[in-house]
């Protein structure tokens, strides 16, 4: 029973796609039957293609007509397709039924793409909801009890063990740990949290157990606000889409009114017979149907999407391929986007008595058992050639003490080491200050030389989230492409953000932002520049990615929610492909405009020929389908790099 149920769920979810596939298959079989001469089979298969492929468009068109008293292109296409079928049956020119079926198929494909976009939106929301656990470990009269998140109340005390996700926004009442907040706030390093600090739902607890107090309803947590912001941003209709919808309805009215006038006026004005009048009116419906206009856009965009996929650029829909070529401003997240998102040792400095490699190995000997990200980075940088420390004691939030080769060693921040060393070497202080001004985290390394000299500093290690090597060149290339404004929006601290921005060549920085703050920045940029792209990778970027005219996610570093919310994914995290995507978008926009001019030109010529009586229905169909083929082939040019 499991597989039939899954099959039913799959068919229900993808009914629009299946309808388009079946419509196309029936159309091909009907054309083949007609070509062979099996008229009976053709007249069975082709109407089935009409019904299966055109059901949704007919329903939507009639619903709009009945409820909103408006005509739209869906209804117009159905009328045009039925008109072609009627002409084919009336004049026994059965190939005209195929023309109408092609029109139905095009709209079925369009409906399937729209359905895909809606499912993607729903999936991104479900992904956000899955970032927090369903239950929390609540202390009730001294006993732990698992309760659903929805039952939590302000004042409840909950326990979060090492490695678990924080269930809801809370305050720490007992315990100390580091929390990985990169996905929520964008901070590159895990943040040390202790009594009185606020923790956010969906962030990952580090090494320490925490006792928390719920200080706000779970529905008001940061992650829930992100969910609502994503929902709102993805349902907002941009001005360009509103214009297209208005144009469709105006076009439908014009064609319908013109068709009705052609049915009734010519016999009275030009003295046409009713047979000729009806023939010309139905021919008008065929040649005026926007097949060539549809083909002017979709094959071009699909070709561009295929081209991008070969280069590691995933466009989730054709509209975004065209839109990215029109962007005037770009906003970048920092952590995981302009930087790698991985904490690494960026520099080691030492006193003249010690080699830098020796300082690194001494520190690694103590940090070998540490779960702290800084300790892991030091161990990774030191390699394997070192002796593990003994009697190691970690002082949370400060540093670590232990013995290496029977000598006491201290590794930690400035305040920690100052407790044991009263004077820092001047040769190191200037370098350390410079490193800290660059936004790097610095830990000192000191050794107890006992009777010889006591405890002395032997070096310092700088830890940083490394900037992507291609970031600066990519920013320069974007400026050459004419992007008017490039900004950074990040949840990290201002000093670190300014340093990264200066390194890569970004002038405008917005730092220490929560997800809703990023969303506000994107909205302000849209007011000034209209078409704005957002490049990010984290959960905290999701609302901004959804709000931006074009959302772009990093394929490897990106969170599941960012990947689902974004319109474009850079599959290999290669930032230089962003400029390639813009160039491809501009090419596609140019080809689409050329194709539209050609398509409208053919429609105009066919309409004039129809009014003058210089073309018959077969010639009209040949011209109509010929223009469709021509613009389709033109769109395939984008397959070339």
BELJO-V612201 format. One record per residue. N is the residue number from 1. RES is the residue in three letters. OMEGA is omega in degrees with one decimal (NA if undefined). Layout:
BEGIN
n=N res=RES omega=OMEGA
n=N res=RES omega=OMEGA
END
This chain:
BEGIN
n=1 res=UNK omega=-176.3
n=2 res=UNK omega=-176.2
n=3 res=UNK omega=174.4
n=4 res=UNK omega=178.7
n=5 res=UNK omega=177.7
n=6 res=UNK omega=179.2
n=7 res=UNK omega=178.6
n=8 res=UNK omega=179.4
n=9 res=UNK omega=179.6
n=10 res=UNK omega=-178.6
n=11 res=UNK omega=177.9
n=12 res=UNK omega=-177.9
n=13 res=UNK omega=-174.4
n=14 res=UNK omega=-177.4
n=15 res=UNK omega=-179.7
n=16 res=UNK omega=178.1
n=17 res=UNK omega=178.9
n=18 res=UNK omega=178.5
n=19 res=UNK omega=178.7
n=20 res=UNK omega=179.6
n=21 res=UNK omega=-179.9
n=22 res=UNK omega=177.9
n=23 res=UNK omega=179.2
n=24 res=UNK omega=179.7
n=25 res=UNK omega=178.1
n=26 res=UNK omega=178.2
n=27 res=UNK omega=179.9
n=28 res=UNK omega=179.8
n=29 res=UNK omega=177.5
n=30 res=UNK omega=176.9
n=31 res=UNK omega=179.9
n=32 res=UNK omega=179.3
n=33 res=UNK omega=179.4
n=34 res=UNK omega=179.9
n=35 res=UNK omega=179.7
n=36 res=UNK omega=-178.1
n=37 res=UNK omega=177.6
n=38 res=UNK omega=-173.3
n=39 res=UNK omega=-178.6
n=40 res=UNK omega=177.7
n=41 res=UNK omega=-180.0
n=42 res=UNK omega=-178.8
n=43 res=UNK omega=173.8
n=44 res=UNK omega=-175.7
n=45 res=UNK omega=-175.4
n=46 res=UNK omega=174.9
n=47 res=UNK omega=176.9
n=48 res=UNK omega=176.1
n=49 res=UNK omega=177.3
n=50 res=UNK omega=-174.2
n=51 res=UNK omega=-175.7
n=52 res=UNK omega=-177.8
n=53 res=UNK omega=-173.5
n=54 res=UNK omega=-175.9
n=55 res=UNK omega=-177.2
n=56 res=UNK omega=179.6
n=57 res=UNK omega=179.2
n=58 res=UNK omega=-179.9
n=59 res=UNK omega=-180.0
n=60 res=UNK omega=179.6
n=61 res=UNK omega=179.4
n=62 res=UNK omega=177.6
n=63 res=UNK omega=177.7
n=64 res=UNK omega=-179.5
n=65 res=UNK omega=-175.4
n=66 res=UNK omega=-173.4
n=67 res=UNK omega=-175.7
n=68 res=UNK omega=-179.0
n=69 res=UNK omega=-179.6
n=70 res=UNK omega=172.7
n=71 res=UNK omega=174.5
n=72 res=UNK omega=-175.2
n=73 res=UNK omega=178.0
n=74 res=UNK omega=-179.8
n=75 res=UNK omega=179.0
n=76 res=UNK omega=-179.5
n=77 res=UNK omega=177.4
n=78 res=UNK omega=178.8
n=79 res=UNK omega=179.5
n=80 res=UNK omega=179.6
n=81 res=UNK omega=177.9
n=82 res=UNK omega=176.2
n=83 res=UNK omega=177.9
n=84 res=UNK omega=178.8
n=85 res=UNK omega=179.1
n=86 res=UNK omega=177.1
n=87 res=UNK omega=-179.5
n=88 res=UNK omega=179.3
n=89 res=UNK omega=-176.8
n=90 res=UNK omega=-177.4
n=91 res=UNK omega=-177.6
n=92 res=UNK omega=173.7
n=93 res=UNK omega=-165.3
n=94 res=UNK omega=179.2
n=95 res=UNK omega=177.2
n=96 res=UNK omega=176.7
n=97 res=UNK omega=177.6
n=98 res=UNK omega=178.6
n=99 res=UNK omega=178.1
n=100 res=UNK omega=179.4
n=101 res=UNK omega=176.7
n=102 res=UNK omega=178.0
n=103 res=UNK omega=177.4
n=104 res=UNK omega=-178.2
n=105 res=UNK omega=179.9
n=106 res=UNK omega=-179.5
n=107 res=UNK omega=175.7
n=108 res=UNK omega=177.5
n=109 res=UNK omega=178.2
n=110 res=UNK omega=178.6
n=111 res=UNK omega=178.5
n=112 res=UNK omega=178.6
n=113 res=UNK omega=178.0
n=114 res=UNK omega=177.7
n=115 res=UNK omega=177.4
n=116 res=UNK omega=-179.8
n=117 res=UNK omega=179.9
n=118 res=UNK omega=179.4
n=119 res=UNK omega=178.6
n=120 res=UNK omega=177.6
n=121 res=UNK omega=-179.4
n=122 res=UNK omega=-179.2
n=123 res=UNK omega=179.5
n=124 res=UNK omega=177.4
n=125 res=UNK omega=178.1
n=126 res=UNK omega=178.3
n=127 res=UNK omega=177.2
n=128 res=UNK omega=-178.4
n=129 res=UNK omega=-179.4
n=130 res=UNK omega=-177.4
n=131 res=UNK omega=178.6
n=132 res=UNK omega=178.8
n=133 res=UNK omega=179.8
n=134 res=UNK omega=-176.5
n=135 res=UNK omega=177.9
n=136 res=UNK omega=178.8
n=137 res=UNK omega=-172.7
n=138 res=UNK omega=175.6
n=139 res=UNK omega=178.5
n=140 res=UNK omega=-178.1
n=141 res=UNK omega=176.2
n=142 res=UNK omega=179.8
n=143 res=UNK omega=177.9
n=144 res=UNK omega=179.5
n=145 res=UNK omega=179.6
n=146 res=UNK omega=179.5
n=147 res=UNK omega=174.8
n=148 res=UNK omega=-179.5
n=149 res=UNK omega=-176.6
n=150 res=UNK omega=-178.4
n=151 res=UNK omega=-179.9
n=152 res=UNK omega=178.7
n=153 res=UNK omega=175.8
n=154 res=UNK omega=-178.2
n=155 res=UNK omega=177.5
n=156 res=UNK omega=176.6
n=157 res=UNK omega=-177.7
n=158 res=UNK omega=179.4
n=159 res=UNK omega=175.4
n=160 res=UNK omega=-177.8
n=161 res=UNK omega=179.8
n=162 res=UNK omega=178.1
n=163 res=UNK omega=-179.5
n=164 res=UNK omega=176.0
n=165 res=UNK omega=174.6
n=166 res=UNK omega=-174.1
n=167 res=UNK omega=-179.8
n=168 res=UNK omega=179.2
n=169 res=UNK omega=-174.2
n=170 res=UNK omega=173.3
n=171 res=UNK omega=179.0
n=172 res=UNK omega=176.9
n=173 res=UNK omega=178.0
n=174 res=UNK omega=176.0
n=175 res=UNK omega=179.7
n=176 res=UNK omega=179.1
n=177 res=UNK omega=169.5
n=178 res=UNK omega=-179.5
n=179 res=UNK omega=176.3
n=180 res=UNK omega=-178.1
n=181 res=UNK omega=-173.6
n=182 res=UNK omega=-176.9
n=183 res=UNK omega=-177.0
n=184 res=UNK omega=-174.2
n=185 res=UNK omega=179.5
n=186 res=UNK omega=179.0
n=187 res=UNK omega=-172.0
n=188 res=UNK omega=-179.6
n=189 res=UNK omega=172.4
n=190 res=UNK omega=-174.0
n=191 res=UNK omega=177.1
n=192 res=UNK omega=-177.4
n=193 res=UNK omega=178.5
n=194 res=UNK omega=-174.1
n=195 res=UNK omega=178.6
n=196 res=UNK omega=-179.3
n=197 res=UNK omega=177.2
n=198 res=UNK omega=174.8
n=199 res=UNK omega=-173.5
n=200 res=UNK omega=176.1
n=201 res=UNK omega=177.6
n=202 res=UNK omega=177.2
n=203 res=UNK omega=-173.2
n=204 res=UNK omega=178.0
n=205 res=UNK omega=-178.4
n=206 res=UNK omega=-168.5
n=207 res=UNK omega=-171.6
n=208 res=UNK omega=173.7
n=209 res=UNK omega=-177.0
n=210 res=UNK omega=169.3
n=211 res=UNK omega=-172.6
n=212 res=UNK omega=173.6
n=213 res=UNK omega=179.4
n=214 res=UNK omega=-176.7
n=215 res=UNK omega=174.8
n=216 res=UNK omega=180.0
n=217 res=UNK omega=179.4
n=218 res=UNK omega=-180.0
n=219 res=UNK omega=-179.8
n=220 res=UNK omega=-178.1
n=221 res=UNK omega=-177.6
n=222 res=UNK omega=-177.7
n=223 res=UNK omega=177.4
n=224 res=UNK omega=175.6
n=225 res=UNK omega=176.8
n=226 res=UNK omega=179.5
n=227 res=UNK omega=-179.1
n=228 res=UNK omega=179.5
n=229 res=UNK omega=178.1
n=230 res=UNK omega=178.6
n=231 res=UNK omega=-178.1
n=232 res=UNK omega=-177.0
n=233 res=UNK omega=-177.5
n=234 res=UNK omega=179.1
n=235 res=UNK omega=177.2
n=236 res=UNK omega=-179.9
n=237 res=UNK omega=-179.8
n=238 res=UNK omega=-179.2
n=239 res=UNK omega=-179.0
n=240 res=UNK omega=178.9
n=241 res=UNK omega=176.8
n=242 res=UNK omega=178.1
n=243 res=UNK omega=-179.6
n=244 res=UNK omega=179.9
n=245 res=UNK omega=177.5
n=246 res=UNK omega=179.9
n=247 res=UNK omega=179.8
n=248 res=UNK omega=-176.8
n=249 res=UNK omega=176.8
n=250 res=UNK omega=179.1
n=251 res=UNK omega=-179.8
n=252 res=UNK omega=179.5
n=253 res=UNK omega=-177.8
n=254 res=UNK omega=-177.9
n=255 res=UNK omega=-180.0
n=256 res=UNK omega=179.1
n=257 res=UNK omega=179.0
n=258 res=UNK omega=178.5
n=259 res=UNK omega=178.3
n=260 res=UNK omega=177.5
n=261 res=UNK omega=179.4
n=262 res=UNK omega=178.7
n=263 res=UNK omega=-170.2
n=264 res=UNK omega=-171.8
n=265 res=UNK omega=-174.4
n=266 res=UNK omega=179.2
n=267 res=UNK omega=-177.4
n=268 res=UNK omega=-177.0
n=269 res=UNK omega=-175.8
n=270 res=UNK omega=178.3
n=271 res=UNK omega=178.7
n=272 res=UNK omega=172.5
n=273 res=UNK omega=-179.1
n=274 res=UNK omega=177.9
n=275 res=UNK omega=180.0
n=276 res=UNK omega=-178.6
n=277 res=UNK omega=-179.5
n=278 res=UNK omega=179.6
n=279 res=UNK omega=-179.4
n=280 res=UNK omega=-179.5
n=281 res=UNK omega=178.6
n=282 res=UNK omega=174.8
n=283 res=UNK omega=177.5
n=284 res=UNK omega=179.9
n=285 res=UNK omega=-179.9
n=286 res=UNK omega=-174.9
n=287 res=UNK omega=179.7
n=288 res=UNK omega=178.6
n=289 res=UNK omega=-170.3
n=290 res=UNK omega=177.4
n=291 res=UNK omega=-179.1
n=292 res=UNK omega=177.7
n=293 res=UNK omega=177.3
n=294 res=UNK omega=-179.6
n=295 res=UNK omega=178.9
n=296 res=UNK omega=-174.2
n=297 res=UNK omega=-169.5
n=298 res=UNK omega=179.3
n=299 res=UNK omega=178.5
n=300 res=UNK omega=-178.0
n=301 res=UNK omega=177.8
n=302 res=UNK omega=177.2
n=303 res=UNK omega=177.2
n=304 res=UNK omega=177.8
n=305 res=UNK omega=178.6
n=306 res=UNK omega=177.6
n=307 res=UNK omega=179.2
n=308 res=UNK omega=-179.2
n=309 res=UNK omega=178.2
n=310 res=UNK omega=-178.1
n=311 res=UNK omega=177.7
n=312 res=UNK omega=178.4
n=313 res=UNK omega=-178.7
n=314 res=UNK omega=173.3
n=315 res=UNK omega=-176.9
n=316 res=UNK omega=173.6
n=317 res=UNK omega=-174.9
n=318 res=UNK omega=-178.2
n=319 res=UNK omega=-178.5
n=320 res=UNK omega=174.5
n=321 res=UNK omega=179.6
n=322 res=UNK omega=-174.8
n=323 res=UNK omega=-177.3
n=324 res=UNK omega=176.2
n=325 res=UNK omega=-177.0
n=326 res=UNK omega=-174.3
n=327 res=UNK omega=179.3
n=328 res=UNK omega=179.9
n=329 res=UNK omega=178.9
n=330 res=UNK omega=174.2
n=331 res=UNK omega=180.0
n=332 res=UNK omega=162.8
n=333 res=UNK omega=-179.8
n=334 res=UNK omega=-172.1
n=335 res=UNK omega=178.9
n=336 res=UNK omega=-180.0
n=337 res=UNK omega=173.1
n=338 res=UNK omega=174.9
n=339 res=UNK omega=-177.6
n=340 res=UNK omega=-176.9
n=341 res=UNK omega=179.3
n=342 res=UNK omega=178.8
n=343 res=UNK omega=-178.8
n=344 res=UNK omega=171.9
n=345 res=UNK omega=-177.6
n=346 res=UNK omega=-177.7
n=347 res=UNK omega=174.4
n=348 res=UNK omega=175.7
n=349 res=UNK omega=-175.8
n=350 res=UNK omega=173.1
n=351 res=UNK omega=-175.8
n=352 res=UNK omega=-176.3
n=353 res=UNK omega=-174.4
n=354 res=UNK omega=174.5
n=355 res=UNK omega=-179.5
n=356 res=UNK omega=179.9
n=357 res=UNK omega=179.9
n=358 res=UNK omega=177.3
n=359 res=UNK omega=-178.7
n=360 res=UNK omega=-178.6
n=361 res=UNK omega=176.9
n=362 res=UNK omega=178.1
n=363 res=UNK omega=-179.9
n=364 res=UNK omega=179.4
n=365 res=UNK omega=177.8
n=366 res=UNK omega=-173.3
n=367 res=UNK omega=-173.8
n=368 res=UNK omega=179.0
n=369 res=UNK omega=-175.5
n=370 res=UNK omega=174.4
n=371 res=UNK omega=-178.8
n=372 res=UNK omega=-178.6
n=373 res=UNK omega=178.2
n=374 res=UNK omega=178.1
n=375 res=UNK omega=178.9
n=376 res=UNK omega=179.2
n=377 res=UNK omega=179.3
n=378 res=UNK omega=179.7
n=379 res=UNK omega=-179.5
n=380 res=UNK omega=-178.5
n=381 res=UNK omega=-175.9
n=382 res=UNK omega=-177.9
n=383 res=UNK omega=-174.1
n=384 res=UNK omega=-172.3
n=385 res=UNK omega=176.7
n=386 res=UNK omega=-178.1
n=387 res=UNK omega=-178.7
n=388 res=UNK omega=178.9
n=389 res=UNK omega=179.4
n=390 res=UNK omega=-179.0
n=391 res=UNK omega=-176.6
n=392 res=UNK omega=179.2
n=393 res=UNK omega=179.6
n=394 res=UNK omega=174.9
n=395 res=UNK omega=-173.0
n=396 res=UNK omega=176.5
n=397 res=UNK omega=-176.1
n=398 res=UNK omega=-177.0
n=399 res=UNK omega=-174.4
n=400 res=UNK omega=-179.5
n=401 res=UNK omega=176.4
n=402 res=UNK omega=-178.6
n=403 res=UNK omega=176.2
n=404 res=UNK omega=-177.5
n=405 res=UNK omega=176.2
n=406 res=UNK omega=175.2
n=407 res=UNK omega=-179.8
n=408 res=UNK omega=-177.0
n=409 res=UNK omega=179.9
n=410 res=UNK omega=176.6
n=411 res=UNK omega=-179.7
n=412 res=UNK omega=-178.7
n=413 res=UNK omega=-174.5
n=414 res=UNK omega=-177.7
n=415 res=UNK omega=-179.1
n=416 res=UNK omega=-176.9
n=417 res=UNK omega=179.6
n=418 res=UNK omega=178.3
n=419 res=UNK omega=-175.3
n=420 res=UNK omega=-179.1
n=421 res=UNK omega=-176.5
n=422 res=UNK omega=-178.4
n=423 res=UNK omega=178.6
n=424 res=UNK omega=179.8
n=425 res=UNK omega=179.9
n=426 res=UNK omega=-178.4
n=427 res=UNK omega=-179.9
n=428 res=UNK omega=-172.5
n=429 res=UNK omega=-179.4
n=430 res=UNK omega=-179.6
n=431 res=UNK omega=-179.4
n=432 res=UNK omega=178.7
n=433 res=UNK omega=178.2
n=434 res=UNK omega=179.2
n=435 res=UNK omega=179.0
n=436 res=UNK omega=176.5
n=437 res=UNK omega=176.7
n=438 res=UNK omega=177.6
n=439 res=UNK omega=-178.2
n=440 res=UNK omega=175.7
n=441 res=UNK omega=-175.9
n=442 res=UNK omega=172.8
n=443 res=UNK omega=-179.7
n=444 res=UNK omega=176.2
n=445 res=UNK omega=-179.9
n=446 res=UNK omega=-177.6
n=447 res=UNK omega=178.4
n=448 res=UNK omega=178.7
n=449 res=UNK omega=175.1
n=450 res=UNK omega=-171.8
n=451 res=UNK omega=-176.8
n=452 res=UNK omega=-177.9
n=453 res=UNK omega=-176.4
n=454 res=UNK omega=-178.5
n=455 res=UNK omega=-178.2
n=456 res=UNK omega=175.3
n=457 res=UNK omega=179.2
n=458 res=UNK omega=178.2
n=459 res=UNK omega=179.0
n=460 res=UNK omega=-177.8
n=461 res=UNK omega=179.0
n=462 res=UNK omega=-180.0
n=463 res=UNK omega=-178.7
n=464 res=UNK omega=169.0
n=465 res=UNK omega=-168.5
n=466 res=UNK omega=177.4
n=467 res=UNK omega=177.7
n=468 res=UNK omega=-174.9
n=469 res=UNK omega=-176.5
n=470 res=UNK omega=-171.3
n=471 res=UNK omega=-176.2
n=472 res=UNK omega=179.5
n=473 res=UNK omega=178.8
n=474 res=UNK omega=178.5
n=475 res=UNK omega=178.0
n=476 res=UNK omega=-179.8
n=477 res=UNK omega=178.3
n=478 res=UNK omega=178.6
n=479 res=UNK omega=178.6
n=480 res=UNK omega=177.7
n=481 res=UNK omega=175.9
n=482 res=UNK omega=175.9
n=483 res=UNK omega=-170.0
n=484 res=UNK omega=-175.3
n=485 res=UNK omega=177.0
n=486 res=UNK omega=-176.5
n=487 res=UNK omega=172.5
n=488 res=UNK omega=174.4
n=489 res=UNK omega=-172.9
n=490 res=UNK omega=173.8
n=491 res=UNK omega=-179.3
n=492 res=UNK omega=-175.6
n=493 res=UNK omega=-172.7
n=494 res=UNK omega=-176.0
n=495 res=UNK omega=179.1
n=496 res=UNK omega=-179.5
n=497 res=UNK omega=179.7
n=498 res=UNK omega=-179.2
n=499 res=UNK omega=179.2
n=500 res=UNK omega=-179.7
n=501 res=UNK omega=179.5
n=502 res=UNK omega=-178.5
n=503 res=UNK omega=-175.7
n=504 res=UNK omega=176.6
n=505 res=UNK omega=176.3
n=506 res=UNK omega=-174.6
n=507 res=UNK omega=-170.6
n=508 res=UNK omega=-173.8
n=509 res=UNK omega=171.1
n=510 res=UNK omega=-173.6
n=511 res=UNK omega=177.6
n=512 res=UNK omega=-176.3
n=513 res=UNK omega=168.2
n=514 res=UNK omega=-177.4
n=515 res=UNK omega=-179.6
n=516 res=UNK omega=177.2
n=517 res=UNK omega=176.6
n=518 res=UNK omega=178.7
n=519 res=UNK omega=179.5
n=520 res=UNK omega=179.0
n=521 res=UNK omega=179.3
n=522 res=UNK omega=-179.8
n=523 res=UNK omega=178.6
n=524 res=UNK omega=176.6
n=525 res=UNK omega=179.2
n=526 res=UNK omega=176.2
n=527 res=UNK omega=-176.6
n=528 res=UNK omega=-172.8
n=529 res=UNK omega=178.3
n=530 res=UNK omega=-175.4
n=531 res=UNK omega=-172.5
n=532 res=UNK omega=175.2
n=533 res=UNK omega=176.3
n=534 res=UNK omega=179.4
n=535 res=UNK omega=-178.1
n=536 res=UNK omega=-176.8
n=537 res=UNK omega=-170.4
n=538 res=UNK omega=175.7
n=539 res=UNK omega=-179.1
n=540 res=UNK omega=178.8
n=541 res=UNK omega=-171.7
n=542 res=UNK omega=179.0
n=543 res=UNK omega=179.4
n=544 res=UNK omega=177.1
n=545 res=UNK omega=179.8
n=546 res=UNK omega=-177.9
n=547 res=UNK omega=-175.6
n=548 res=UNK omega=176.2
n=549 res=UNK omega=175.4
n=550 res=UNK omega=176.0
n=551 res=UNK omega=-175.4
n=552 res=UNK omega=-177.7
n=553 res=UNK omega=174.9
n=554 res=UNK omega=-171.2
n=555 res=UNK omega=-177.7
n=556 res=UNK omega=-177.5
n=557 res=UNK omega=-172.5
n=558 res=UNK omega=173.7
n=559 res=UNK omega=-179.7
n=560 res=UNK omega=-178.4
n=561 res=UNK omega=178.1
n=562 res=UNK omega=-179.8
n=563 res=UNK omega=-179.8
n=564 res=UNK omega=-176.3
n=565 res=UNK omega=-174.5
n=566 res=UNK omega=176.0
n=567 res=UNK omega=-177.7
n=568 res=UNK omega=178.7
n=569 res=UNK omega=173.1
n=570 res=UNK omega=-164.8
n=571 res=UNK omega=-176.2
n=572 res=UNK omega=-179.5
n=573 res=UNK omega=179.6
n=574 res=UNK omega=-175.7
n=575 res=UNK omega=-178.7
n=576 res=UNK omega=178.9
n=577 res=UNK omega=176.8
n=578 res=UNK omega=177.6
n=579 res=UNK omega=176.6
n=580 res=UNK omega=178.8
n=581 res=UNK omega=178.6
n=582 res=UNK omega=178.7
n=583 res=UNK omega=178.5
n=584 res=UNK omega=177.4
n=585 res=UNK omega=179.3
n=586 res=UNK omega=176.4
n=587 res=UNK omega=-179.1
n=588 res=UNK omega=179.2
n=589 res=UNK omega=179.4
n=590 res=UNK omega=-179.7
n=591 res=UNK omega=178.3
n=592 res=UNK omega=178.9
n=593 res=UNK omega=177.7
n=594 res=UNK omega=-178.9
n=595 res=UNK omega=179.3
n=596 res=UNK omega=177.9
n=597 res=UNK omega=179.4
n=598 res=UNK omega=-178.1
n=599 res=UNK omega=178.9
n=600 res=UNK omega=177.9
n=601 res=UNK omega=178.5
n=602 res=UNK omega=179.8
n=603 res=UNK omega=-179.9
n=604 res=UNK omega=178.9
n=605 res=UNK omega=179.8
n=606 res=UNK omega=178.5
n=607 res=UNK omega=178.1
n=608 res=UNK omega=178.2
n=609 res=UNK omega=179.0
n=610 res=UNK omega=179.8
n=611 res=UNK omega=-178.6
n=612 res=UNK omega=179.3
n=613 res=UNK omega=-176.9
n=614 res=UNK omega=177.0
n=615 res=UNK omega=172.6
n=616 res=UNK omega=-174.4
n=617 res=UNK omega=178.0
n=618 res=UNK omega=178.5
n=619 res=UNK omega=177.4
n=620 res=UNK omega=179.0
n=621 res=UNK omega=178.8
n=622 res=UNK omega=178.4
n=623 res=UNK omega=-179.4
n=624 res=UNK omega=-179.8
n=625 res=UNK omega=178.2
n=626 res=UNK omega=177.7
n=627 res=UNK omega=177.7
n=628 res=UNK omega=178.9
n=629 res=UNK omega=-177.5
n=630 res=UNK omega=-178.3
n=631 res=UNK omega=175.9
n=632 res=UNK omega=177.8
n=633 res=UNK omega=177.7
n=634 res=UNK omega=179.8
n=635 res=UNK omega=-179.4
n=636 res=UNK omega=177.3
n=637 res=UNK omega=-177.5
n=638 res=UNK omega=176.2
n=639 res=UNK omega=179.0
n=640 res=UNK omega=179.3
n=641 res=UNK omega=NA
END
